[in-house]
Amino acid sequence: MLFPVILCGGSGTRMWPLSRAAYPKQFLPLLNQESSLLQSTVKRLEGLGEHQLMCIANEDHRFLVAEQLRQVGALNHNILLEPVGRNTAPAIALAALLAAEENPDAKLLVLPADHDIKDVKQFHGAVEHAIQLANEQRLVTFGIVPSHPETGYGYIKAGKAITNSSYEVAEFVEKPDIETAKAYVASGDFHWNSGMFLFKASRYLEELEKYRPDILNACRMALKDKTEDGCFIRVDSDAFIRCPDESIDYAVMENTDSASVVPMSAGWSDVGSFSSLWDVIEQKDDDGNASIGDVVAIDSKNNYINAEDSLVATVGVDDLVIVQTKDAVLVSTKEKVQEVKQVVNTLKKQERKETNFHREVYRPWGKYDSIDQGERYQVKRITVNPGAKLSVQMHHHRAEHWIVVSGTAKVTNGDKTFLVTENQSTYIPVGVIHALENPGKVPLELIEVQSGSYLGEDDIVRFQDRYGRA
C-alpha cells in the first residue's frame, strides 16, 4: 500500500498578490483553469495503483483543502490538521505514525502541494523505482536533473551508484551562487533538491528516533489525544506546539547513511516565483508573453501579465511581471521577482490586510467580495453554495440589509424564518440573532449592506455553526 502524503502548508509570499496567507498559491489554478496546484498533485497520483491519500494542512486552510479534495473525488477522512506550522520533519512524522498504525511497512510518498510535473509517466517510473529502494530499507529523495544553473534551489550530489538509475546521496548542499551552480551543472553529479521523498514509515521513524528523538516524542504525544471531526484529524495542540521546528533534510536526510537519490527529468518546477511560472506556462504569444485575463500587449516581449478583473495594456516593455488583482497591482522585472516577499514583509509591518486576504474571501459556505466601503458602511457581494448555511449569529455594532440577486435565501431573523427570492430584501437590526441558508440547487447571490459603528469580521457572536466555528 502506498501512502501519498501531500504537504499543503506554506504561504507563497513570492507570488503575492495572487497568493496570500488566507489563500496561498497551492489552492490557486495558476497553470490552468480546471485545477489548482493541489488538485493537480492529487490527479498526478492516478495510475500509481492502490493508494491511500493523506493531506497535511494548517487549521486555517482546512475548508479549502476539504473542498478541493471533494471536487476531485479524493476526500475521505484524510486531512491531518497542524495547529501551528513546525516544518516538514514533524509533519511527516505525524503521517508516518498514523500510517504505521495500519502497516509499519507502508510506504510514504511525500509531495509538496504546489509543484508542477509535465511528464507524469516519467514521474510514475521514478516512484516505482523508489519503491524498490524503499523495500531495501532506503530513504529516497527525488533529484531533478538540472536544465540550467539555478541559484534558487538546494542541490543533491550523487555518490556511488546503486542501480543504473539511482545513487547513494554523497552530500546535500545549500542554494549556491551562480558560479557554483554552473560548476554543479557542468559536473553532472548534482541534482536539484525537489523536496519529494519516498520511504517506509517504519524506517523514517527509526531514523528520526536515532537523530531527533525530541521531534518524534513530541509528535507521539500530539497524536496520543488526537480527535476526529468528519474529514479532519486533529492533534493535541499543546503537545505539538512544543515540537521543534525542523526540516526533514536537517533532521534526517543529511544524517542517515541510507539516503538515496533517484534522478528525474520530468519537466518539474516548484512554481516558486512568477518567473518560474512564466517558464512553465506553455501558452505564450508570438512575442513570448504569457497573458491571463484581459490583456493588450503592444511591442512587448517575454512578460507575465495577469489581469484579474480589468484591462491591462502594455507598450514597449520586456521581461516584466505585471499582476493586477481587485485590490493590488504588482510590477516587477522577472530578474527581481524573487524579492516580492520583501513587499509582503513591508505590508506586514504596516499591518495591511492585503498580506492575508484577497478582496474576495472564501468561506466553507461560499465566498464574499467587499465591493465598497466607507465610514460606517460596507457593501459585500455574497455567494452561498447550494445546501450551505452561514452560522447562527449576532452582531453588537452593525445592522445588515440583504438584497437577493439570484437564487432563494432561507432567512432566520429573530424568531421568524422565511424565504427571500430574487429582487426581494430583508433587514437585520443590531443585536438580532439571524442566519442565512441556501436551500436551493443553484448558488445564492445577494448584496449585503452593513451599517454601524464597527464593521470588523470579529464582531460576530456565533451560536450554532455546522463548520465547527461556534
C-alpha positions, 0 to 999 in steps of 0.5 A: 500500500502506498501512502501519498502524503501531500504537504499543503502548508506554506504561504507563497509570499513570492507570488503575492498578490495572487497568493496570500496567507488566507489563500496561498498559491497551492489552492490557486489554478495558476497553470490552468483553469480546471485545477489548482496546484493541489488538485493537480498533485492529487490527479498526478497520483492516478495510475500509481495503483492502490493508494491511500491519500493523506493531506497535511494542512494548517487549521486555517486552510482546512475548508479549502483543502476539504473542498478541493479534495471533494471536487476531485473525488479524493476526500475521505477522512484524510486531512491531518490538521497542524495547529501551528506550522513546525516544518516538514520533519514533524509533519511527516512524522505525524503521517508516518505514525498514523500510517504505521498504525495500519502497516509499519511497512507502508510506504510514504510518498511525500509531495509538496502541494504546489509543484508542477510535473509535465511528464507524469509517466516519467514521474510514475517510473521514478516512484516505482523505482523508489519503491524498490529502494524503499523495500531495501530499507532506503530513504529516497529523495527525488533529484531533478536533473538540472536544465540550467544553473539555478541559484534558487534551489538546494542541490543533491550530489550523487555518490556511488551508484546503486542501480543504473538509475539511482545513487547513494546521496554523497552530500546535500548542499545549500542554494549556491551562487551562480558560479557554483551552480554552473560548476554543479551543472557542468559536473553532472553529479548534482541534482536539484533538491525537489523536496519529494521523498519516498520511504517506509514509515517504519524506517523514517521513524527509526531514523528520526528516533536515532537523530531527533528523538525530541521531534518524534516524542513530541509528535507521539504525544500530539497524536496520543489525544488526537480527535476526529471531526468528519474529514479532519484529524486533529492533534493535541495542540499543546503537545505539538506546539512544543515540537521543534521546528525542523526540516526533514533534510536537517533532521534526517536526510543529511544524517542517515547513511541510507539516503538515496537519490533517484534522478528525474527529468520530468519537466518539474518546477516548484512554481516558486516565483512568477518567473518560474511560472512564466517558464512553465506556462506553455501558452505564450504569444508570438512575442513570448508573453504569457497573458491571463485575463484581459490583456493588450500587449503592444511591442512587448516581449517575454512578460507575465501579465495577469489581469484579474478583473480589468484591462491591462495594456502594455507598450514597449516593455520586456521581461516584466511581471505585471499582476493586477488583482481587485485590490493590488497591482504588482510590477516587477522585472522577472530578474527581481521577482524573487524579492516580492516577499520583501513587499509582503514583509513591508505590508506586514509591518504596516499591518495591511490586510492585503498580506492575508486576504484577497478582496474576495474571501472564501468561506466553507459556505461560499465566498464574499467580495467587499465591493465598497466601503466607507465610514460606517458602511460596507457593501459585500457581494455574497455567494452561498453554495447550494445546501450551505448555511452561514452560522447562527449569529449576532452582531453588537455594532452593525445592522445588515440589509440583504438584497437577493440577486439570484437564487432563494435565501432561507432567512432566520431573523429573530424568531421568524424564518422565511424565504427571500427570492430574487429582487426581494430584501430583508433587514437585520437590526443590531443585536438580532440573532439571524442566519442565512441558508441556501436551500436551493440547487443553484448558488445564492447571490445577494448584496449585503449592506452593513451599517454601524459603528464597527464593521470588523469580521470579529464582531460576530457572536456565533451560536450554532455553526455546522463548520465547527466555528461556534 
